[in-house]
Amino acid sequence: MDDTEQESTETQAPSVIDRYYTRWYRADMKGKAGEDHCILQHSNRICVITLAETHPILQHGRTVKSINYQISNGCSRLNNKVSGKSKRGGQFLTDFAPLCRITCTDETEYTIYSCIRGRLLEVNEDILERPALLLEKPSTEGYIAVILPKFEESKSITENLLSREEFESVVSKRDAAQPQPC
């Protein structure tokens, strides 16, 4: 095999995310245009919550100033502790439960939501120390949280989510509706 054949084979190999996870999307969370979330669903039903590539945090060369998992005075996602095979003790989340608040250097604040019902397994504490991971590797090391849906709900959680094709259609319609600069 020559070098060009080897290079084309290597560039076409799917990533771990593309091989083992199905991408689902929630567009315009809570009616806020462009605040899109991505849910990576593994075949074992575990879901990883990330920012969609169209989220404003990942656009316009923004820089993340801080990430806060303290949702209210009595609720911090950092206090989540799970144990055992059935993951007892994890906080139960609804579709619109806030996971964290991200503040950019221009002082805009975004709330990231769970998007699905399930038990919170973990939050990504690495992004607290290195917020740039959110921008550099949003689908891998820069994920927000890991959620385990109830077994009986694992098939139905995708009913309110968009497939990749549906999401791309929503984004292209949204982009077409925005006025173009002169």
C-alpha positions, 0 to 999 in steps of 0.5 A: 500500500502506498502512502496516499492509500494509507493516508486516505484510509486513516482519514476515513476511520471513524472516531470513537464517538462516531463508532459507538455513540449516536448523536441526538440534538436539542435545538434552541433550548428553552426557546433561546435561538442557537443554544443547541445541546448534543446528547451522545447516546451509547448502546449501553444507554449511557448519555453524555451531554455536550455542547452542539457545534452550533452553540454560541459558546463555540462560535465567534471566538468566545473564551470561557471565563467560568463554569459553575455547577452550583445550581441553587443555594441547596443544589450543587451538581458537584455534590452528586455521589453515586454508588453500586451497580445500579448507581444509587444516590445519583441526582435525578434529572428532568429534561430541563434540569440545569446542569451548569452555568457557563460564563464567557469573558464578555459576561454572557451566561449560558445555562446548560440543561440535561435534555433528558430524564435520568440519573446524573452519574458524573459531571466533568470536573476537568472543565472547571480547571481547564475551561478551554476543553469546552472549546477545544474538544466539546464532544470528548474531554470537554463534555458537561455531564454523564446521565443514565436514563431509566431502563424503561425510558431508554428507548423513549428518551430520543422522542423529543430529540432531533437526529443529525439530519433533522438538526442540520435541517433546523440549523439551515432553516434558522441560518436562512431566516437570519438577515445577512450582513451587507 
